[in-house]
């Protein structure tokens, strides 16, 4: 029985990095949704606060900006030129991972677990973006 010739089927770096952002943002969304099941969080929201923040227009604007920036990295990773892509991914992932780790301090186990996964995914973004080379250079190395 003959086998078909094998080809290199590795995914384009853009697809992999964008997928890491998708997985990160899904985890972020679930952590936020599950937080609504916590009595302490619900009580804070009913009192108009969340941790040290007053829930109001400024808090909500800041919150949406906080999640929109990494969410926009999903399509931007697919369309930005490689050099800008690398810089944007390294910068945003580095800043976001710091906030994820900081936010997990003293939190419940579900939050810490999800934050650890988010951090691992973001480190993956940083590593892939750092190692992302020009396609022409890859072709030359293969020769």
NUNUTOR-317713 format. One line per field, with one value per residue: residue number from 0; x, y, z of N, C-alpha, C, O in turn. Coordinates in steps of 0.001 Angstrom, whole numbers, padded with zeros to 6 digits. Example, Ala and Ser with C-alpha at 12.3 -4.5 7.8 and 13.67 -1.06 7.14 Angstrom:
BEGIN
pos = (0:1)
neast = (013190:012850)
nnorth = (-005690:-002250)
nup = (007800:007080)
caeast = (012300:013670)
canorth = (-004500:-001060)
caup = (007800:007140)
ceast = (013200:012900)
cnorth = (-003300:000030)
cup = (007800:007870)
oeast = (014236:013409)
onorth = (-003319:001138)
oup = (008465:008039)
This chain:
BEGIN
pos = (0:1:2:3:4:5:6:7:8:9:10:11:12:13:14:15:16:17:18:19:20:21:22:23:24:25:26:27:28:29:30:31:32:33:34:35:36:37:38:39:40:41:42:43:44:45:46:47:48:49:50:51:52:53:54:55:56:57:58:59:60:61:62:63:64:65:66:67:68:69:70:71:72:73:74:75:76:77:78:79:80:81:82:83:84:85:86:87:88:89:90:91:92:93:94:95:96:97:98:99:100:101:102:103:104:105:106:107:108:109:110:111:112:113:114:115:116:117:118:119:120:121:122:123:124:125:126:127:128:129:130:131:132:133:134:135:136:137:138:139:140:141:142)
neast = (000853:000692:001659:000381:002394:003989:003353:004387:002366:002111:000623:000072:001776:000249:-002369:-002128:-001332:-003494:-005484:-004655:-005210:-008005:-008690:-007731:-009412:-011900:-011597:-011274:-013823:-015467:-014545:-015387:-018164:-018709:-018057:-020307:-021885:-020970:-021651:-020398:-019468:-021868:-023123:-021425:-021823:-024531:-024326:-023152:-020433:-017256:-014843:-012444:-013528:-015927:-018915:-019671:-020040:-017298:-015875:-017084:-016429:-013612:-013428:-014489:-012645:-010396:-010986:-011502:-009116:-007333:-009192:-009412:-006961:-007307:-008463:-006569:-004112:-004347:-004289:-002406:000807:003779:005933:004744:002782:004193:005282:002918:001642:003541:003707:000986:000244:002187:001571:-001087:-000817:000443:-001587:-003464:-002186:-001790:-004467:-005307:-004318:-005024:-007525:-010406:-010201:-011122:-010770:-008037:-007073:-008098:-006815:-004156:-004160:-004776:-002478:-000510:-001318:-000947:001812:002538:001714:003547:006018:005733:005393:007818:009599:008857:009682:010701:009001:010617:013137:012806:012432:014957:016508:015658:016871)
nnorth = (-001180:002098:005254:008583:011363:013276:016556:019782:020853:022864:025469:028881:031488:033733:032707:030928:032646:034431:032613:031959:034375:034346:032140:033105:035351:034110:032674:034858:036017:033956:033817:036309:036035:033807:034996:036429:034646:034625:035407:037559:039227:039855:041273:043488:044668:045305:047294:049228:049225:047757:045917:048227:050139:052518:051751:053161:055491:056042:053846:051762:052508:052318:049578:048438:049321:048008:045292:045440:046049:043685:042004:043106:042349:039890:040057:041944:040635:039014:040742:042868:044104:042064:043100:045228:043684:041866:043661:044804:042498:041536:043738:044244:041704:041411:043523:042858:040329:040975:042390:040364:038488:040106:040637:038158:037685:036660:035738:033554:029973:029126:031429:031875:029578:029940:032344:031509:029865:031814:033402:031592:031216:033831:034132:032329:033781:035902:034535:033301:035598:036857:035061:035144:035124:036488:035226:034752:034407:032013:030266:030382:029251:026637:025633)
nup = (000000:-000942:000322:000285:-000831:001701:002854:003975:006388:008194:010059:009126:010788:011439:011654:013805:015939:015996:016701:019283:020536:020282:021923:024367:024806:024964:027343:029097:028869:029910:032571:033501:033160:034855:037246:037859:039201:041736:045072:046441:044397:043080:045153:045401:042883:043067:044956:043490:043060:042179:043387:044058:042515:041381:039813:036911:034164:033428:034466:033015:030395:030535:031072:028733:026838:027809:027211:024482:023153:023257:022004:019451:018515:017406:014670:013719:013801:011645:009477:009635:008493:008696:010352:011870:012995:014610:016524:017619:018677:020546:022282:023166:024192:026196:027976:028605:029811:032195:033514:033760:035432:037701:038362:039227:041721:044942:044245:043651:043082:040486:038999:039205:037921:035282:034714:034739:032474:030534:030765:029906:027243:026300:026644:024726:022453:022602:022338:019788:018191:018624:017454:014845:011587:008387:005535:003222:004309:005647:003509:002320:004335:004232:002021)
caeast = (000000:001512:001163:000557:003556:003679:003691:004443:001023:002108:-000228:000690:001930:-000900:-003518:-001852:-001353:-004884:-006204:-004297:-005990:-009403:-008791:-007535:-010591:-012985:-011345:-011574:-015285:-016043:-014214:-016293:-019523:-018786:-018001:-021667:-022473:-020398:-022444:-019656:-019441:-023230:-023381:-020696:-022497:-025773:-023935:-022603:-018972:-016609:-013562:-012252:-014044:-017346:-019446:-020264:-019618:-015836:-015492:-017553:-015596:-012309:-013581:-014653:-011360:-009515:-011238:-011507:-007754:-006929:-010153:-009031:-005757:-007716:-008394:-005353:-003054:-004536:-004173:-001272:002091:004509:006704:003772:002108:005075:005346:001607:001399:004450:003342:-000334:000269:003004:000794:-002277:-000447:000720:-002873:-004098:-001515:-002116:-005870:-005542:-003793:-006036:-008822:-010894:-009433:-011531:-010198:-006587:-006858:-008321:-005758:-002940:-004313:-004657:-001064:000210:-001677:-000311:003241:002611:001645:004822:007079:005550:005644:009256:010295:008249:010660:010182:008866:011755:014246:012506:012672:016409:017050:015278:017808)
canorth = (000000:003298:006415:009825:012142:014199:017956:020581:021395:023752:026642:030193:032115:034626:031894:030399:033751:034887:031581:032127:035522:033892:031304:033994:036177:033231:032440:036113:036171:032990:034234:037416:035499:032994:035911:036863:033641:034804:036321:038775:040079:040369:042278:044701:045280:045910:048505:050192:049188:046495:046053:049618:051026:052855:051401:054320:055622:055956:052448:050942:052861:051692:048123:048038:049539:046934:044044:045645:046044:042321:041434:043585:041654:038719:040368:042679:039658:038445:041715:043792:043634:041253:043887:045875:042587:041400:044702:044901:041290:041498:044821:044039:040479:041664:044364:042136:039243:041595:042685:039072:037941:040997:040462:036834:037626:036595:035372:032189:029009:029125:032636:031644:028579:030580:033340:030769:029493:033047:033791:030649:031564:035111:033865:031727:034897:036630:033678:033176:036900:037109:034161:035288:035601:036745:033976:034565:033873:030614:029521:030304:028314:025289:025187)
caup = (000000:-000994:001061:-000490:-000371:002790:002620:005191:006603:009351:009896:009055:012107:011657:012077:015148:016900:016080:017456:020695:021021:020406:023130:025521:025032:025421:028763:029789:028901:030845:033938:033834:033284:036071:038379:038188:040093:043070:045896:046768:043208:042896:046197:045024:041730:043577:045684:042546:043038:041868:044073:044519:041469:041312:038503:036259:032757:033266:034715:031895:029248:030756:030961:027333:026171:028287:026483:023033:022594:022899:021057:018122:018074:016617:013235:013353:013575:010311:008385:009740:007952:009668:011329:012762:013665:015687:017545:018278:019461:021695:023199:023774:024999:027390:028900:029028:030725:033497:034166:034061:036623:038814:038722:039809:043091:045984:043692:043804:042284:039078:038410:039126:036871:033983:034531:034379:031067:029748:030776:029037:025864:025969:026487:023390:021488:022667:021791:018340:017566:018707:016525:013526:010612:007045:004762:002307:005104:005906:002275:002144:005318:003834:000969)
ceast = (000894:000831:001345:001753:003123:004104:003732:003090:000972:001293:000596:000719:000750:-002098:-003318:-001951:-002780:-005722:-005889:-005050:-007456:-009579:-008641:-008811:-011816:-012820:-011671:-013091:-015916:-015745:-015162:-017719:-019669:-018725:-019380:-022409:-021975:-021237:-021715:-019609:-020829:-023553:-022670:-021397:-023787:-025503:-023290:-021092:-018504:-015167:-013421:-012882:-015535:-017819:-020203:-019748:-018106:-015348:-015875:-016759:-014217:-012361:-013695:-013368:-010391:-009743:-011231:-010108:-007290:-007909:-009808:-007753:-006105:-007703:-007114:-004195:-003150:-004237:-002976:-000040:002906:005213:005784:003043:002915:005088:004030:001348:002280:004037:002034:-000336:001074:002241:-000407:-001931:-000142:-000585:-003604:-003503:-001849:-003541:-006165:-005092:-004943:-007417:-009169:-010166:-009837:-010866:-008698:-006278:-007015:-007230:-004442:-003001:-004155:-003199:-000239:-000066:-000984:001203:003470:002576:002995:005942:006950:005838:007136:010019:009827:009253:009993:010074:010043:012950:014021:012788:014176:017026:016759:016230:019059)
cnorth = (001236:004435:007660:010594:013121:015610:018655:021258:022311:024997:027917:030797:033028:033862:031401:031511:034273:033895:031649:033298:035129:033098:032149:034759:035356:032958:033688:036280:035212:033346:035345:036930:034689:033858:036384:035856:033785:035796:037626:039745:040687:041462:043592:045426:045961:047194:049554:050259:047812:046633:047501:050632:051268:052525:052599:054403:055463:054528:051579:051243:052217:050185:047683:048259:048412:045636:044219:045573:044613:041640:041856:042931:040416:039056:041101:041732:039073:039430:042659:043238:042975:042080:044574:044825:042088:042401:044788:043688:041214:042541:044538:042795:040689:042486:043601:041034:039791:041871:041401:038488:038793:040821:039145:036733:037676:036178:033908:031271:028996:030289:032448:030645:029200:031611:032673:030346:030713:033481:032882:030965:032847:034971:033199:032785:035607:035820:033571:034488:037220:036283:034301:035894:035823:035426:033717:033973:032402:029756:029360:029299:026875:024745:024752)
cup = (000000:-000253:000208:000034:000725:002399:003956:005367:007819:009044:009833:010461:012423:012219:013509:016187:017078:016889:018948:021311:021206:021691:024394:025829:025425:026908:029581:029932:029908:032294:034378:034020:034573:037322:038806:039069:041529:043875:046210:045587:042968:043911:045872:043884:042182:044354:044772:042516:042564:042328:044551:043568:041620:039903:037953:034843:032557:033455:033522:030620:029370:030591:029510:026544:026535:027510:024966:022429:022297:021936:019635:017606:017250:015132:012829:013069:012168:009185:008462:009035:009073:010738:012347:013602:014857:016837:018326:019168:020694:022732:023915:024659:026281:028421:029466:030023:032120:034233:034554:035334:037846:039296:039411:041262:044091:045500:043960:042815:040808:038325:038211:038015:035486:033694:034151:032907:030169:029658:029866:027570:025422:025836:025124:022296:021432:022019:020274:017623:017562:017672:015077:012557:009266:006294:003827:003056:005410:004684:002032:003106:004937:002773:001545)
oeast = (001758:-000394:002338:002093:002040:005097:003177:002717:-000092:001282:001677:-000226:000303:-002757:-004239:-002597:-003213:-006575:-006766:-005478:-008084:-010506:-009349:-009245:-012683:-013796:-012279:-013578:-016799:-016609:-015678:-018410:-020644:-019285:-019599:-023457:-022500:-021503:-022338:-019702:-020952:-024185:-023235:-021548:-024100:-026356:-022924:-020520:-019265:-014376:-014217:-012783:-016303:-017217:-021246:-019086:-017681:-014505:-015080:-016451:-013714:-011443:-013089:-013039:-009655:-008778:-010984:-009939:-006882:-007504:-009902:-007484:-005275:-006987:-006620:-003381:-002141:-003960:-002569:000142:002735:005092:006029:002729:002393:004921:004038:000882:001806:004020:001978:-000868:000685:002267:-000704:-002672:-000439:-000688:-004291:-004237:-002156:-003801:-007172:-005456:-005738:-008384:-008338:-009589:-008965:-010457:-008153:-005332:-006165:-006775:-003691:-002011:-003469:-002737:000633:000853:-000492:001810:004465:003322:003520:006727:007935:006461:007651:010985:010357:009629:008861:010967:010434:013683:014975:013320:014615:017956:017530:016380:019965)
onorth = (001383:004548:007788:010491:013704:015806:018174:022132:022511:025501:028010:030624:033084:034324:031455:031327:034525:034303:031419:033233:035535:033350:031930:034811:035853:033005:033587:036643:035604:033191:035323:037367:034862:033489:036702:036183:033140:036904:038687:040958:041879:042462:044672:046647:047064:048080:050637:051225:046845:047368:047950:051839:050360:052955:052991:053481:054809:054051:050755:050331:051636:049583:046694:047459:047920:044946:043259:045086:044345:040793:041049:042950:039942:038396:040907:042000:038685:039014:043204:042021:043297:041776:044502:045056:041913:042021:044839:043840:040864:042253:044587:042833:040198:042171:043689:040821:039135:041620:041364:038042:038256:040850:039025:035784:038616:036252:033132:031739:028865:030147:032819:030839:029009:031734:033206:030456:030646:033885:033356:030979:032937:035633:033470:032698:035879:036359:033729:034491:037791:036768:033637:037057:035396:034585:032563:033145:031625:028652:028302:028578:025978:023530:024344)
oup = (000865:-000215:-000508:001213:000674:001698:004944:004584:008406:007921:010416:011231:013569:013150:014325:017219:018202:017677:019780:022463:022183:022461:025377:026980:026144:027658:030647:031002:030671:033157:035495:034941:035304:038354:039975:039626:042437:043409:046244:045777:042688:043570:046043:043912:041734:044407:045229:042012:042556:041737:045376:043786:041939:038919:038478:034368:031604:032695:033070:029852:028408:030034:029098:025668:025680:027182:024236:021311:021167:021140:018710:016405:016473:014379:011718:012186:011579:008059:007436:008984:010249:011924:013552:014769:015957:017996:019556:020298:021775:023928:025144:025768:027341:029611:030657:030982:033118:035434:035575:036217:038910:040498:040109:041956:044088:046259:044430:041833:039949:037173:037171:037252:034617:032557:033334:032184:029149:028591:029138:026751:024297:024993:024452:021321:020353:021239:019552:016561:016600:017082:014186:012699:009040:006402:003651:002515:005426:004802:001581:002745:005280:002639:000818)
